[in-house]
Each structure stands twice: as structure tokens, then as C-alpha cells.
Amino acid sequence: MQRAAAIAGMSMADDAFKTLDREPEPAETRAPRDSWEDLASRFRAGEIPLPQPWEDMFGPLRTGVVDDLVVVGQCGQSIDARIATPSGDSYYINSEGGLRHLHRLRSLVDAVVIGVGTAIADDPQLTVRRVSGSNPARVVIDPNARLPAHARLLRADGTRTLVVTSSTRSAQLAAHVEVIALPAENGSFDPAAILSALAERGFRRVLVEGGAETVSRFLAARCLDRLHILVAPMILGAGRPSLTLPPVFRVEDAPRVAMRAHVLNADSARDAHGSIGSGIGTSADLLLDCDLGAHREAIGRAKMST
């Protein structure tokens, strides 16, 4: 997989599927303070190790291997690697356990990245709600300034918000929104250039949350350290694939990665210490934690810590 192929073959601007954050979830349903908030603080402080099973699951996100950046992608899918039916219905493929895992990831990273298609289609908040913890900065990749001013993630709620764009129309954004101006090629940005710009602004841990083509572009450009795939126990048969990547013509040329599996039990998802189980049923997701560090290209170093 070459970075040039990734840049030419897919467009993050047209990425309309899917984040797991469509639900409105009013403030009164926000998770009460629990032990996860303390664990997230300990993680950010560099405490080693965290209690199990959290160390196995999140410990690899503590420190970069190639440089000091840690970039993790995530996607939620069916067993047959679909993120939506042919009609576009996708809520909810993943269980409560999978959703809480996503919110835990958000609480551990400095910034969460989505494409503008997903921002328009889902109008996500990109905040931490299903567990207790701090909100990451929100980053939208929007080459042609398509993001509407009423998008929920543009609200002035105290959370740092950034828009990556090549359009002069970005001047119409509210004063609290930070603009990252990058040159676009065929309407798309080089994923490494996006991460380098975020590193310049002090973001060291980055979650590439969605949609499918945005995650695919970062993966194809060899810009991910980890990939968290949340597999729901269902078969859709047809629909939008979770990843779209340049083809590999010989099996021997396909990259092989180390992988660890965790079962996220929905029945125990409300227990901050009990969301991992030994067996999987129809109400649980399987987390595949894929280590891509051996294939990741060097990007740079964050100028400061967030």
C-alpha cells in the first residue's frame, strides 16, 4: 500500500459513513462519575501499568513506536465487514459495549478526526458521554467548506474545534473554530500532512473515527499505529464495506499484522471494570486490536503536550 495510491484513490470529503455517535443523548443521560475517569487520568499521566484488562487494550496507545505520535483508527462493522445496509441503515450495528469502548477511546486521545461527509450525515457531537472523562479536540476534514454552521460539533462548548480545509470560505466559521489550511490534491488531503499539522498544534494521540473512507485513507497511507475493529454478531449480506483499500494482487505481498481479540459484553457494559468477557453472544461485540506499527511511516513529533 503506497501513500500516493491512497491520496489518489479515495476522497475524505465525500465520506458519508459512519461514526457511532448519531444519538442526541441529552445532558441528563451523561454517565455519572465512575472509576473510568480516574483510569483515564492515570493513563494521561503515564502511569504504568493500568489495571487489567485496560492495560492490554489501551496500554499500546500510551507511547508512539515510530515517532511520538499515536494514531488509532476505529470502525464498527458486521461479521461480513459491512457498516450499513444497502439503504444506509446502520443504527445500531454495534452493542452498548462497543459504543462505550468508542467513548473510552475518545477520553484517552487528544483529538478525534472525522470527514465532512460523516459530519453532515450524522451530525455527531464527538464528546465523551457513555463513560466519564474529558472531551478530546474535534477535527473535521472539510476541503471545500461544506460543513454547515449549525453542526453540533461547531458549538462553542469549551471543547477545542478545528477544521482542515483548502477553501477561503472557512473565514465564515465562528471565531472559536481553528482553521488548518492545507493544499488539496484532487479534492483530498495527504493524511500525513493532516497529522503533521495536528502535531504542530500539540496533538500527540489522535483517533481517526470515521467514516469508512477516512479511516481507509489513513490506513492506506500507512498513518495508523493501531486499528480497532468492533465486530458485531450479525450478518448483513450486502451494504457499505467497512474499509476500501488499494488491491493486493498476491497473498504473499499482503501485510500481516499482530492482532489481539477482546469480547465486549453489553450485559456488563455499565460496569467500568466488567466490560470484557470470555465468550461472545448475540449481545456482545468482538474487538480486534490490530497492531500496524511495523507498517507505519514516520510523521513527526508533537511540539507540545496537550
Backbone bond lengths (Angstrom), bond angles and torsions (degrees), N, CA, C in turn:
res aa  C-N    CA-C-N  psi(-1)  N-CA   C-N-CA  omega(-1)  CA-C   N-CA-C  phi
1 M - - - 1.471 - - 1.515 108.67 -
2 Q 1.312 117.29 124.48 1.448 121.91 -178.05 1.513 110.11 -112.00
3 R 1.352 115.42 148.04 1.455 119.81 -177.90 1.522 111.44 -61.86
4 A 1.323 118.86 -38.14 1.460 121.45 -178.87 1.522 110.72 -61.42
5 A 1.335 117.15 -41.03 1.461 119.96 178.67 1.505 111.04 -64.59
6 A 1.323 116.23 -37.18 1.460 119.65 179.70 1.513 111.06 -65.45
7 I 1.332 116.60 -41.28 1.455 120.53 -177.91 1.519 110.49 -67.58
8 A 1.330 117.34 -41.03 1.455 120.88 -174.84 1.519 112.49 -78.55
9 G 1.347 117.64 -28.98 1.453 119.49 -167.55 1.495 116.53 -89.87
10 M 1.343 119.37 -19.87 1.453 120.66 -173.42 1.517 110.26 -139.13
11 S 1.315 116.36 150.54 1.462 120.61 -177.26 1.508 110.53 -120.52
12 M 1.321 116.93 117.92 1.455 120.56 177.13 1.519 110.63 -69.65
13 A 1.316 118.23 -22.92 1.457 120.54 -178.82 1.512 111.90 -66.27
14 D 1.348 118.08 -28.46 1.455 121.94 -177.02 1.524 111.93 -102.05
15 D 1.308 117.55 16.78 1.454 122.86 -174.33 1.522 109.67 -82.96
16 A 1.344 117.03 101.33 1.458 120.22 -173.18 1.514 113.94 -104.98
17 F 1.319 121.12 1.90 1.445 124.07 -178.83 1.520 108.04 -132.64
18 K 1.199 120.43 145.09 1.434 134.64 -27.93 1.509 105.97 -144.77
19 T 1.285 118.84 139.81 1.451 122.46 166.54 1.518 107.38 -97.92
20 L 1.325 117.52 163.85 1.461 121.44 179.14 1.517 110.77 -94.55
21 D 1.328 117.87 25.56 1.457 121.20 -168.16 1.520 112.17 -124.34
22 R 1.316 117.86 39.53 1.454 120.06 -176.47 1.523 112.05 -79.84
23 E 1.326 117.95 -29.69 1.462 120.97 -170.40 1.515 111.97 -63.93
24 P 1.349 118.71 142.13 1.458 121.12 -178.79 1.515 113.33 -67.85
25 E 1.319 117.58 -39.75 1.462 123.80 176.81 1.523 113.47 41.90
26 P 1.345 117.99 85.21 1.458 120.92 179.81 1.520 112.13 -61.57
27 A 1.328 115.13 163.57 1.469 120.85 -172.95 1.519 112.43 -58.72
28 E 1.341 118.11 -32.83 1.453 118.93 -174.61 1.532 112.76 -68.75
29 T 1.363 118.44 -13.67 1.448 120.07 178.74 1.522 112.19 -95.66
30 R 1.323 116.60 2.82 1.460 119.50 178.85 1.526 109.63 -58.36
31 A 1.327 116.30 139.77 1.452 120.81 -177.68 1.524 110.69 -60.02
32 P 1.339 117.85 138.09 1.466 119.74 176.67 1.518 110.55 -68.13
33 R 1.327 114.61 163.87 1.467 118.72 177.78 1.521 109.33 -58.15
34 D 1.317 116.40 131.30 1.454 120.20 178.64 1.525 108.62 -141.61
35 S 1.321 115.71 -174.95 1.458 119.60 -175.02 1.522 112.24 -67.19
36 W 1.339 118.98 -19.16 1.461 119.29 -179.95 1.522 111.75 -63.18
37 E 1.323 118.04 -37.54 1.458 120.16 179.50 1.525 110.49 -59.79
38 D 1.327 116.82 -40.03 1.460 120.10 177.09 1.525 111.34 -66.24
39 L 1.342 116.61 -39.54 1.456 120.15 178.99 1.522 111.14 -65.84
40 A 1.342 117.11 -39.50 1.461 120.30 178.23 1.525 110.72 -62.90
41 S 1.324 116.60 -39.93 1.466 120.43 178.06 1.528 111.08 -65.10
42 R 1.318 116.14 -40.59 1.460 120.24 178.74 1.537 110.93 -66.05
43 F 1.323 115.99 -38.23 1.463 120.19 176.74 1.519 110.73 -61.46
44 R 1.326 117.10 -47.93 1.459 121.28 -178.91 1.525 111.52 -64.23
45 A 1.325 116.38 -29.62 1.466 120.01 178.97 1.524 112.12 -79.65
46 G 1.339 116.82 -3.69 1.453 120.80 177.50 1.511 114.85 84.74
47 E 1.336 116.82 17.27 1.460 119.32 -178.99 1.520 110.25 -65.62
48 I 1.321 116.96 135.33 1.455 123.18 -179.23 1.521 108.87 -130.16
49 P 1.340 119.91 132.63 1.461 125.20 -12.55 1.523 110.27 -92.38
50 L 1.324 116.87 169.48 1.453 121.71 168.59 1.524 108.56 -79.86
51 P 1.345 117.93 160.72 1.464 119.13 174.40 1.526 110.24 -60.79
52 Q 1.306 115.84 149.68 1.460 119.33 174.35 1.531 109.84 -76.06
53 P 1.317 118.82 148.47 1.468 127.13 9.29 1.519 114.09 -88.59
54 W 1.356 117.33 5.00 1.453 120.36 -171.75 1.522 113.25 -66.95
55 E 1.320 117.61 -32.07 1.462 118.93 179.89 1.525 111.05 -64.54
56 D 1.332 117.40 -43.44 1.464 120.19 178.47 1.522 111.44 -62.81
57 M 1.315 116.11 -37.32 1.458 120.71 -173.73 1.520 112.94 -82.53
58 F 1.330 117.00 -43.54 1.462 120.76 -172.38 1.527 113.75 -112.24
59 G 1.326 118.22 -15.38 1.454 120.72 179.64 1.520 113.99 -53.81
60 P 1.363 118.78 -39.35 1.467 119.27 179.98 1.527 113.94 -63.47
61 L 1.340 117.47 -13.80 1.464 120.27 179.65 1.524 112.48 -88.02
62 R 1.324 116.60 -1.11 1.463 120.22 -174.54 1.525 112.34 -71.22
63 T 1.335 116.76 -43.85 1.459 120.93 -172.30 1.519 110.18 -136.42
64 G 1.338 116.38 137.66 1.449 121.01 176.90 1.517 111.83 -71.38
65 V 1.322 115.94 149.79 1.462 121.68 179.90 1.520 110.59 -100.54
66 V 1.334 118.01 -41.92 1.462 122.20 -177.79 1.525 110.87 -81.56
67 D 1.333 116.20 -46.38 1.461 123.55 172.50 1.521 105.27 -141.00
68 D 1.306 119.07 -163.61 1.463 117.15 -177.41 1.529 112.70 -87.83
69 L 1.350 118.05 4.48 1.453 120.78 175.75 1.522 110.31 -85.93
70 V 1.338 115.67 147.12 1.459 122.26 173.46 1.524 106.84 -126.95
71 V 1.325 117.13 115.19 1.461 122.20 -176.19 1.517 108.34 -119.75
72 V 1.330 116.22 119.73 1.454 121.46 -179.14 1.526 109.44 -120.59
73 G 1.321 116.52 131.61 1.448 121.83 173.43 1.522 109.68 -101.01
74 Q 1.326 116.53 154.67 1.454 119.38 176.52 1.515 109.40 -141.17
75 C 1.334 115.09 146.27 1.465 120.34 172.37 1.516 108.81 -147.89
76 G 1.328 115.70 144.56 1.453 122.49 176.46 1.520 108.63 -108.66
77 Q 1.335 116.62 133.58 1.458 119.46 -172.00 1.530 111.35 -150.89
78 S 1.328 115.26 168.66 1.457 122.35 171.80 1.528 109.56 -81.87
79 I 1.323 117.17 175.93 1.461 120.72 177.93 1.520 110.77 -58.81
80 D 1.338 116.78 -36.39 1.459 120.48 -179.52 1.522 112.18 -91.68
81 A 1.327 116.60 26.52 1.470 123.94 169.85 1.518 113.09 61.85
82 R 1.343 116.90 41.51 1.461 121.98 174.78 1.523 109.29 -111.34
83 I 1.340 115.67 142.27 1.457 119.95 178.50 1.524 112.39 -106.59
84 A 1.335 116.39 -5.97 1.457 121.41 178.93 1.518 108.81 -164.95
85 T 1.335 117.06 157.98 1.455 121.81 173.79 1.528 109.59 -73.68
86 P 1.335 118.64 171.52 1.470 119.42 177.67 1.527 113.42 -58.65
87 S 1.337 117.66 -26.15 1.468 120.73 178.67 1.521 112.38 -81.80
88 G 1.323 117.24 -8.56 1.459 121.26 -179.61 1.509 114.26 98.71
89 D 1.342 118.73 -1.48 1.464 121.28 179.95 1.530 109.94 -70.14
90 S 1.332 115.73 129.38 1.470 119.22 -177.67 1.522 113.40 -141.60
91 Y 1.315 119.71 2.31 1.472 120.98 -173.42 1.517 110.74 -111.41
92 Y 1.333 115.52 121.37 1.470 124.14 -11.39 1.516 109.87 -113.42
93 I 1.331 115.92 125.47 1.458 119.59 173.23 1.516 110.00 -70.20
94 N 1.321 116.89 -43.07 1.461 120.76 -177.14 1.511 112.19 -90.30
95 S 1.322 114.81 154.14 1.463 122.12 -176.50 1.529 111.14 -83.63
96 E 1.323 114.95 177.80 1.463 120.27 176.36 1.522 111.01 -59.59
97 G 1.335 116.86 -36.63 1.459 119.41 178.04 1.513 112.25 -61.45
98 G 1.345 116.58 -40.78 1.447 120.82 177.86 1.515 112.58 -67.30
99 L 1.337 116.39 -39.90 1.458 120.59 179.07 1.521 111.22 -64.72
100 R 1.323 116.56 -41.46 1.464 119.74 178.99 1.531 110.91 -67.05
101 H 1.320 116.61 -33.48 1.473 118.69 176.07 1.522 110.12 -61.67
102 L 1.326 117.30 -42.57 1.468 120.62 178.43 1.519 110.90 -60.17
103 H 1.334 117.42 -42.80 1.464 119.99 -179.24 1.527 110.93 -69.38
104 R 1.335 118.19 -31.78 1.460 119.76 173.69 1.525 110.52 -63.92
105 L 1.337 115.89 -43.14 1.465 119.02 176.74 1.523 110.84 -57.27
106 R 1.322 116.97 -45.88 1.466 120.10 179.85 1.524 111.32 -57.84
107 S 1.321 116.37 -39.54 1.465 119.41 -176.49 1.521 112.64 -69.91
108 L 1.328 118.10 -15.26 1.460 121.74 -177.09 1.524 113.83 -99.67
109 V 1.344 117.18 -17.55 1.463 119.52 -174.52 1.519 110.56 -98.95
110 D 1.335 115.10 165.88 1.465 121.55 177.66 1.522 111.87 -85.82
111 A 1.340 116.53 -30.98 1.461 120.18 -176.88 1.513 109.73 -149.42
112 V 1.341 116.18 146.16 1.460 122.79 175.30 1.522 107.96 -118.34
113 V 1.338 116.45 133.55 1.465 122.98 -172.41 1.522 110.41 -115.61
114 I 1.345 116.54 134.07 1.459 121.19 171.38 1.529 108.79 -136.78
115 G 1.333 116.02 162.19 1.446 121.61 173.89 1.518 110.59 -85.42
116 V 1.337 116.72 158.99 1.457 120.64 -176.27 1.526 111.77 -66.45
117 G 1.334 118.40 -30.36 1.457 119.77 177.54 1.504 111.69 -60.51
118 T 1.323 117.06 -43.16 1.462 121.62 176.80 1.521 110.92 -66.83
119 A 1.332 116.52 -39.81 1.468 120.09 179.11 1.528 110.83 -60.83
120 I 1.332 117.14 -38.84 1.461 120.63 179.73 1.520 111.09 -75.33
121 A 1.328 117.34 -44.80 1.463 121.02 -175.42 1.519 112.80 -67.98
122 D 1.336 117.00 -40.37 1.470 121.04 -172.77 1.519 114.03 -105.33
123 D 1.331 118.14 -19.57 1.463 122.71 -175.88 1.530 111.17 46.75
124 P 1.344 118.01 55.12 1.460 120.63 -176.27 1.521 112.57 -75.75
125 Q 1.339 114.77 161.66 1.464 120.59 175.48 1.525 111.73 -92.40
126 L 1.343 116.32 -31.23 1.461 122.89 -178.71 1.516 112.37 59.61
127 T 1.323 116.24 33.08 1.461 121.66 177.99 1.529 110.04 -106.72
128 V 1.321 116.05 170.84 1.463 122.68 177.91 1.521 107.44 -96.41
129 R 1.340 117.19 113.92 1.462 120.91 -177.02 1.522 113.37 -130.86
130 R 1.305 118.04 -36.63 1.469 120.12 -174.15 1.527 112.51 -79.31
131 V 1.324 116.96 -11.27 1.456 123.27 168.44 1.519 106.34 -135.39
132 S 1.316 116.89 170.79 1.457 120.34 176.61 1.523 109.36 -88.44
133 G 1.322 116.23 139.23 1.450 119.75 179.10 1.515 111.17 164.24
134 S 1.317 116.00 173.61 1.460 121.78 -177.78 1.525 110.67 -83.54
135 N 1.330 116.09 147.02 1.454 121.24 177.16 1.527 110.63 -76.39
136 P 1.338 118.07 138.74 1.463 120.21 172.39 1.524 110.09 -79.62
137 A 1.313 116.77 165.99 1.462 120.40 169.99 1.518 108.76 -64.91
138 R 1.344 116.11 148.56 1.456 121.74 -178.99 1.521 109.31 -106.50
139 V 1.337 116.16 130.24 1.463 121.30 -177.33 1.519 108.75 -126.30
140 V 1.335 116.87 126.21 1.460 122.16 178.01 1.521 109.08 -115.74
141 I 1.321 116.53 128.79 1.460 122.01 176.38 1.527 107.46 -89.13
142 D 1.321 116.62 110.67 1.473 121.88 -170.27 1.529 109.87 -138.96
143 P 1.330 118.62 76.23 1.473 120.66 -173.83 1.522 113.90 -57.07
144 N 1.332 117.47 -38.37 1.462 120.60 -172.01 1.523 113.73 -110.56
145 A 1.333 116.92 22.53 1.476 122.35 175.94 1.527 111.95 54.36
146 R 1.321 116.46 51.45 1.464 121.70 178.98 1.522 112.79 -90.02
147 L 1.325 118.14 -15.71 1.462 121.25 -173.73 1.523 110.42 -65.17
148 P 1.348 118.28 123.38 1.463 119.58 -179.30 1.518 111.87 -71.85
149 A 1.318 116.67 150.01 1.468 121.63 -177.04 1.512 112.04 -64.69
150 H 1.351 117.58 -22.31 1.461 120.25 -177.61 1.530 112.83 -89.07
151 A 1.336 118.74 4.76 1.462 120.93 179.11 1.523 110.67 -56.91
152 R 1.328 115.99 137.43 1.466 119.92 -175.40 1.526 112.94 -62.27
153 L 1.337 116.67 -32.66 1.464 117.47 -177.68 1.525 112.86 -74.63
154 L 1.353 117.58 -7.11 1.463 120.93 176.07 1.526 112.85 -91.28
155 R 1.310 117.15 0.31 1.461 119.58 -179.13 1.521 110.75 -63.40
156 A 1.315 115.34 144.97 1.466 121.03 176.49 1.523 108.64 -83.31
157 D 1.325 116.55 79.66 1.460 121.93 -175.72 1.520 112.36 -112.00
158 G 1.333 116.86 14.24 1.458 120.72 179.86 1.513 114.35 92.71
159 T 1.336 116.94 -8.42 1.458 120.79 178.38 1.524 109.73 -91.50
160 R 1.297 116.57 131.82 1.464 120.83 -179.18 1.528 109.83 -63.38
161 T 1.330 117.06 131.84 1.462 122.52 -176.47 1.516 109.93 -129.70
162 L 1.333 116.38 132.08 1.457 121.86 -178.20 1.526 110.14 -130.68
163 V 1.311 116.40 145.22 1.458 122.69 176.34 1.525 108.24 -123.96
164 V 1.339 115.54 125.47 1.462 121.53 176.86 1.525 107.41 -94.58
165 T 1.322 117.73 121.47 1.456 120.38 -173.18 1.516 111.06 -151.71
166 S 1.326 115.38 162.22 1.464 121.50 171.81 1.515 110.84 -118.35
167 S 1.331 116.56 6.57 1.462 121.23 -174.58 1.521 111.61 -97.33
168 T 1.313 116.72 141.97 1.461 121.15 176.46 1.525 111.15 -72.82
169 R 1.326 117.19 -14.28 1.465 120.10 179.36 1.519 112.38 -70.19
170 S 1.342 117.22 -9.36 1.455 120.35 178.55 1.521 111.64 -62.73
171 A 1.350 117.49 -15.89 1.462 120.24 178.32 1.516 111.66 -63.76
172 Q 1.325 117.57 -15.55 1.452 121.58 -179.60 1.521 112.42 -80.82
173 L 1.321 118.40 -6.63 1.454 121.74 179.44 1.528 110.25 -69.69
174 A 1.333 114.89 155.41 1.463 120.26 179.30 1.530 110.58 -61.80
175 A 1.312 115.31 157.09 1.463 121.00 -173.15 1.526 112.60 -61.63
176 H 1.352 118.38 -29.42 1.459 120.16 -176.56 1.527 112.53 -78.54
177 V 1.335 118.42 -11.05 1.461 122.15 -178.74 1.526 109.54 -86.10
178 E 1.322 116.59 124.77 1.460 121.92 178.41 1.524 109.74 -85.37
179 V 1.309 116.67 136.67 1.463 121.86 -178.94 1.520 109.56 -108.14
180 I 1.339 115.81 129.19 1.456 122.32 172.69 1.524 106.43 -107.91
181 A 1.316 117.30 110.33 1.463 122.45 -178.42 1.526 109.60 -92.55
182 L 1.347 115.96 119.77 1.456 121.43 179.11 1.525 109.54 -131.13
183 P 1.307 117.55 150.78 1.468 119.50 174.43 1.530 109.93 -74.09
184 A 1.322 115.92 138.18 1.463 121.39 179.17 1.519 109.97 -105.10
185 E 1.324 115.65 147.40 1.463 121.84 175.01 1.515 108.09 -118.11
186 N 1.343 116.30 115.23 1.463 121.54 -176.18 1.527 111.40 55.73
187 G 1.321 115.86 38.78 1.458 120.74 176.46 1.510 114.99 79.74
188 S 1.323 119.21 10.28 1.457 122.06 -177.72 1.524 110.87 -134.13
189 F 1.339 115.14 160.64 1.453 121.83 179.16 1.517 110.30 -108.66
190 D 1.316 115.67 151.96 1.455 121.69 170.36 1.535 107.82 -70.22
191 P 1.342 118.88 121.87 1.466 120.06 179.40 1.527 113.24 -54.28
192 A 1.340 117.02 -37.63 1.469 119.20 179.53 1.518 111.26 -64.35
193 A 1.338 117.30 -34.50 1.460 120.49 178.49 1.525 110.68 -67.30
194 I 1.320 116.30 -37.07 1.473 120.19 177.02 1.523 109.86 -63.04
195 L 1.328 116.65 -48.69 1.461 120.45 -178.83 1.516 111.76 -65.01
196 S 1.321 117.22 -37.34 1.460 120.43 177.48 1.523 110.66 -62.98
197 A 1.347 116.64 -41.30 1.463 120.24 178.14 1.522 111.12 -65.46
198 L 1.322 117.27 -37.21 1.471 120.10 177.38 1.526 110.72 -68.26
199 A 1.342 116.39 -38.50 1.463 119.74 177.26 1.522 110.99 -62.88
200 E 1.326 116.60 -37.53 1.459 120.99 177.05 1.525 111.53 -59.61
201 R 1.316 115.86 -27.47 1.470 121.08 -178.77 1.516 112.70 -98.85
202 G 1.338 116.37 10.96 1.450 120.39 171.73 1.503 116.51 93.02
203 F 1.339 118.69 9.16 1.461 120.78 -179.40 1.523 109.25 -91.42
204 R 1.313 116.60 115.18 1.461 121.36 -175.51 1.524 112.47 -101.80
205 R 1.324 117.37 -40.26 1.469 120.94 176.39 1.521 108.71 -104.29
206 V 1.317 116.73 123.69 1.462 121.69 -173.61 1.522 109.34 -128.32
207 L 1.339 116.37 131.25 1.458 123.18 174.40 1.520 108.68 -104.63
208 V 1.332 117.31 119.30 1.464 122.29 173.23 1.524 106.10 -93.64
209 E 1.334 115.76 102.13 1.462 120.72 -167.78 1.525 113.45 -92.83
210 G 1.307 118.37 -32.23 1.457 116.97 -176.69 1.506 111.99 171.96
211 G 1.311 111.50 173.79 1.461 128.82 -4.52 1.520 112.07 -83.74
212 A 1.343 113.37 -156.17 1.453 120.33 -171.45 1.522 112.62 -60.39
213 E 1.313 118.10 -42.10 1.458 119.27 -176.62 1.522 111.72 -73.75
214 T 1.316 117.66 -32.00 1.466 119.63 175.87 1.520 110.31 -64.68
215 V 1.335 117.34 -47.75 1.460 120.40 177.37 1.526 109.87 -61.11
216 S 1.328 117.08 -41.96 1.461 120.93 -179.91 1.521 111.54 -60.95
217 R 1.313 117.58 -41.05 1.457 121.01 -179.40 1.528 111.65 -64.80
218 F 1.329 116.51 -43.58 1.462 119.34 178.90 1.525 110.49 -65.98
219 L 1.328 116.88 -37.22 1.461 120.49 178.16 1.523 110.79 -67.97
220 A 1.330 117.80 -46.47 1.460 121.19 -179.26 1.523 112.29 -64.29
221 A 1.334 116.46 -31.14 1.469 120.78 178.78 1.522 112.30 -82.89
222 R 1.332 116.58 3.46 1.471 122.59 177.84 1.523 110.91 61.03
223 C 1.325 114.62 44.64 1.464 121.44 -178.41 1.524 113.30 -110.87
224 L 1.334 118.90 8.01 1.457 121.79 -179.98 1.524 110.53 -108.38
225 D 1.339 115.58 136.62 1.465 121.15 171.39 1.519 111.42 -85.50
226 R 1.331 116.15 -38.00 1.466 122.24 179.90 1.518 109.00 -136.24
227 L 1.328 115.67 154.74 1.458 121.99 171.74 1.515 107.44 -131.72
228 H 1.343 116.53 119.85 1.458 121.86 177.02 1.525 108.23 -100.76
229 I 1.319 116.23 112.64 1.466 122.19 178.91 1.524 107.81 -106.23
230 L 1.328 116.41 118.89 1.458 122.59 179.18 1.525 108.16 -97.31
231 V 1.332 116.79 108.01 1.459 121.87 -175.58 1.525 109.40 -99.06
232 A 1.334 115.83 118.51 1.459 121.29 178.58 1.531 109.49 -87.04
233 P 1.336 117.67 146.55 1.471 120.55 -178.30 1.530 111.89 -79.30
234 M 1.329 115.77 64.83 1.465 120.94 176.40 1.517 109.04 -148.87
235 I 1.340 116.02 158.71 1.454 122.53 178.92 1.527 107.79 -123.24
236 L 1.324 117.22 119.99 1.465 121.94 -177.59 1.525 112.65 -92.06
237 G 1.337 118.00 -28.80 1.452 120.52 175.20 1.509 114.60 87.00
238 A 1.324 117.29 -35.56 1.461 121.68 178.80 1.522 107.18 -158.54
239 G 1.331 115.58 166.83 1.462 119.36 179.40 1.508 111.48 131.26
240 R 1.326 115.89 -168.07 1.454 122.33 -176.01 1.529 110.36 -73.91
241 P 1.341 118.71 128.68 1.467 120.44 178.59 1.520 111.32 -74.18
242 S 1.314 115.80 154.40 1.462 120.52 -177.77 1.520 112.16 -73.68
243 L 1.324 118.11 -31.20 1.457 122.08 179.63 1.527 109.84 -136.84
244 T 1.330 116.55 142.30 1.463 122.59 175.06 1.513 107.36 -129.21
245 L 1.324 116.43 112.72 1.463 121.32 -170.64 1.524 110.90 -129.33
246 P 1.335 117.40 159.31 1.460 119.82 173.63 1.526 110.46 -58.02
247 P 1.345 118.03 144.64 1.465 120.34 -175.28 1.527 112.37 -71.50
248 V 1.329 114.41 152.91 1.466 122.91 169.90 1.526 106.34 -112.19
249 F 1.323 118.12 125.43 1.456 121.34 -172.21 1.521 113.45 -89.87
250 R 1.326 117.51 -20.92 1.451 121.01 177.04 1.522 109.22 -128.70
251 V 1.319 116.00 133.47 1.465 120.53 -178.45 1.521 110.79 -56.45
252 E 1.319 116.60 -37.87 1.464 119.59 -177.26 1.523 112.36 -65.41
253 D 1.340 117.27 -17.36 1.463 120.87 179.24 1.530 112.57 -91.62
254 A 1.320 117.05 -7.35 1.461 120.42 -178.66 1.525 110.01 -71.91
255 P 1.326 117.79 132.63 1.472 119.08 177.50 1.518 111.20 -66.70
256 R 1.293 117.12 137.23 1.467 122.75 175.43 1.520 108.59 -107.65
257 V 1.320 115.55 138.61 1.458 120.19 -175.95 1.520 110.28 -128.13
258 A 1.310 115.71 150.54 1.457 120.89 172.69 1.519 109.10 -70.61
259 M 1.318 117.40 144.19 1.457 120.60 -174.34 1.527 110.12 -145.46
260 R 1.317 115.66 141.18 1.462 122.19 176.61 1.519 108.39 -128.69
261 A 1.335 117.22 141.12 1.460 121.82 -177.73 1.527 110.77 -111.67
262 H 1.332 115.50 141.51 1.466 122.83 175.48 1.528 107.90 -133.88
263 V 1.312 116.85 139.13 1.458 121.28 175.16 1.519 108.98 -93.98
264 L 1.334 116.85 127.27 1.463 122.79 178.65 1.515 108.27 -104.57
265 N 1.310 116.21 101.88 1.454 121.06 -175.45 1.517 111.04 -80.80
266 A 1.316 117.38 120.35 1.459 121.02 179.84 1.518 111.06 -65.81
267 D 1.340 117.96 -33.15 1.466 120.46 -176.65 1.519 111.84 -63.58
268 S 1.321 117.18 -29.10 1.465 120.38 -178.67 1.515 112.04 -110.23
269 A 1.344 116.35 16.10 1.460 119.32 -173.95 1.516 113.06 -65.88
270 R 1.324 118.40 -22.89 1.465 120.63 179.95 1.516 112.36 -77.16
271 D 1.321 116.89 -12.39 1.464 121.22 179.15 1.515 108.16 -93.77
272 A 1.331 116.62 116.71 1.466 120.19 -175.10 1.515 112.51 -61.58
273 H 1.340 117.40 -22.63 1.458 120.05 -179.84 1.521 112.62 -103.46
274 G 1.333 117.96 1.68 1.457 117.74 -171.26 1.500 115.76 -128.68
275 S 1.334 118.62 30.40 1.452 119.28 -176.83 1.522 113.16 -91.23
276 I 1.336 117.39 7.00 1.446 120.50 179.27 1.520 108.68 -114.80
277 G 1.321 116.61 135.02 1.453 120.11 -179.56 1.508 111.56 -130.95
278 S 1.330 116.11 176.07 1.457 120.78 -178.31 1.516 112.43 -98.56
279 G 1.320 118.74 -14.19 1.451 121.68 -179.38 1.502 110.84 -132.02
280 I 1.332 116.99 157.32 1.458 120.59 -177.51 1.521 109.53 -120.18
281 G 1.329 116.07 138.72 1.460 121.89 178.06 1.508 109.39 -129.35
282 T 1.332 116.09 -160.19 1.462 120.12 -176.86 1.518 112.62 -79.43
283 S 1.339 118.95 -3.69 1.463 121.36 179.31 1.520 111.97 -116.50
284 A 1.321 117.46 20.71 1.462 121.14 -177.55 1.527 110.17 -131.91
285 D 1.326 115.39 150.39 1.464 121.96 174.14 1.521 109.39 -103.82
286 L 1.316 115.62 152.12 1.452 122.05 173.86 1.524 108.39 -105.05
287 L 1.322 116.53 122.27 1.458 121.53 176.48 1.518 109.21 -92.96
288 L 1.334 116.07 122.21 1.454 122.41 172.23 1.520 107.61 -103.40
289 D 1.306 116.21 111.32 1.467 122.68 179.97 1.525 107.57 -96.67
290 C 1.320 116.11 106.37 1.463 122.00 -174.69 1.528 110.28 -101.04
291 D 1.307 116.75 127.12 1.456 123.26 -179.45 1.529 109.05 -92.01
292 L 1.329 116.45 109.32 1.464 122.08 -178.42 1.521 112.71 -104.49
293 G 1.326 116.26 10.22 1.453 120.52 -173.70 1.515 113.89 -57.68
294 A 1.330 117.96 -34.27 1.460 120.82 -178.07 1.522 112.16 -69.06
295 H 1.340 117.11 -16.74 1.462 121.36 -177.06 1.529 112.17 -109.99
296 R 1.326 116.87 -1.68 1.467 119.53 -174.80 1.515 111.79 -79.01
297 E 1.323 116.47 135.73 1.460 121.80 176.48 1.529 110.05 -85.73
298 A 1.324 115.81 146.15 1.458 120.57 178.57 1.531 110.16 -65.49
299 I 1.339 115.11 139.09 1.457 121.18 -177.33 1.528 110.81 -118.27
300 G 1.318 117.55 -51.60 1.459 120.21 -178.77 1.504 110.97 160.14
301 R 1.312 115.41 -164.60 1.453 121.35 -178.55 1.524 108.94 -128.99
302 A 1.323 114.20 145.08 1.474 119.01 177.38 1.508 109.05 -71.81
303 K 1.333 116.22 138.71 1.469 121.13 -177.01 1.520 112.59 -73.20
304 M 1.330 116.21 -28.27 1.455 119.63 -179.49 1.504 107.70 -151.48
305 S 1.299 116.32 165.32 1.454 120.86 179.30 1.518 110.31 -91.78
306 T 1.339 116.97 139.43 1.443 120.29 174.44 1.513 110.24 -97.84
